[in-house]
Amino acid sequence: MDEKVKVIILVMIICFAAILIKNLYDYRIKTIDEAIGFNLDGVYKVEILKDGQSKITEDEEKIKELTGWLREYKYKMNSNVKGRIDFSYYAINFYYHGKSGFVAFDEKNKKNIIIIT
């Protein structure tokens, strides 16, 4: 085999391996902190949206209770959930020192779909 062909094949194998490893990493089972991208211990404000209504709390005890409940579960990315969120969802926005995280729960779908961005 020509040396150039060997190098091209090796580069292609490395690229495919890198893509595979990244996908396995992204689609692994995560904690809520990993899924959102920051530690929920530093959240100072939570906004819950349902039926066009917004409720905001900065009560540390309520925030701790909510984040504790969310930490009891593990999360895995699902590529089947796409599109915009409709009114069957209620959402929680977490605010953390210049960052925010968003979690939506589907009430109609009994598979308990959770969307995290």
C-alpha positions in Angstrom: 0.0 0.0 0.0 1.2 3.5 -0.8 2.3 5.5 2.3 -0.2 8.3 1.6 -3.1 5.9 1.6 -2.0 4.4 4.9 -1.8 7.9 6.4 -5.3 8.8 5.1 -6.8 5.6 6.4 -5.1 6.2 9.8 -6.4 9.8 10.0 -10.0 8.6 9.1 -9.9 5.9 11.7 -8.7 8.4 14.3 -11.5 10.8 13.3 -14.2 8.2 13.5 -12.9 7.0 16.9 -13.0 10.6 18.2 -16.6 11.1 17.0 -17.6 7.7 18.6 -15.9 8.6 21.9 -17.5 12.0 22.0 -21.0 10.5 21.4 -20.5 7.9 24.0 -19.5 10.6 26.5 -22.4 12.9 25.6 -25.0 10.1 25.8 -23.7 8.6 29.0 -25.9 8.6 32.2 -25.4 11.8 34.0 -26.4 13.6 37.3 -28.6 16.7 37.0 -25.5 18.9 37.7 -23.6 17.3 34.8 -26.6 17.6 32.5 -27.2 21.3 33.2 -23.6 22.1 33.3 -23.1 23.6 36.7 -23.4 22.7 40.4 -27.0 23.2 41.6 -25.6 24.1 45.1 -24.9 27.6 43.9 -28.4 28.3 42.5 -29.8 31.4 44.0 -33.1 31.7 42.1 -35.6 29.2 40.6 -38.4 30.0 38.2 -41.1 27.5 37.5 -43.3 28.0 34.4 -46.6 26.2 33.9 -49.6 27.2 31.8 -48.2 30.6 31.1 -47.7 31.3 34.8 -44.4 32.0 36.3 -43.5 31.4 40.0 -40.1 32.6 41.2 -38.5 31.7 44.5 -35.2 32.6 46.1 -35.9 30.7 49.3 -32.8 28.6 49.9 -34.7 25.7 51.6 -37.2 25.3 48.8 -34.4 25.4 46.2 -32.4 22.8 48.2 -35.5 20.6 48.4 -36.0 20.8 44.6 -32.4 20.2 43.7 -32.2 17.3 46.2 -35.2 15.7 44.5 -33.7 16.2 41.0 -30.4 14.7 42.2 -32.2 11.4 43.1 -32.5 10.6 39.4 -30.0 10.0 36.6 -30.4 11.5 33.2 -29.5 10.3 29.7 -29.5 12.3 26.5 -32.2 11.1 24.0 -31.8 12.1 20.4 -35.5 11.3 19.7 -36.8 14.4 21.6 -36.7 17.3 19.2 -38.7 20.4 18.4 -40.1 23.1 20.5 -41.8 22.7 23.9 -45.5 22.9 23.9 -48.1 23.4 26.6 -47.9 19.8 27.9 -44.7 20.8 29.6 -43.8 22.6 32.7 -40.4 24.0 33.0 -37.9 25.0 35.7 -35.2 27.6 35.1 -32.2 27.6 37.5 -30.2 30.8 37.9 -26.5 30.5 38.9 -24.1 33.4 38.9 -24.3 34.5 35.3 -25.5 31.1 34.0 -28.9 29.5 33.7 -30.2 26.0 33.2 -33.5 24.8 31.9 -35.4 21.6 32.7 -38.8 20.7 31.2 -41.0 17.8 32.2 -43.7 16.4 29.9 -47.0 15.8 31.7 -48.8 14.1 28.9 -46.1 11.6 27.9 -46.1 8.8 30.5 -42.4 8.0 29.8 -41.5 11.0 31.9 -39.5 12.8 29.2 -37.3 15.5 30.7 -35.6 18.1 28.5 -32.5 19.8 29.8 -30.7 22.6 28.0 
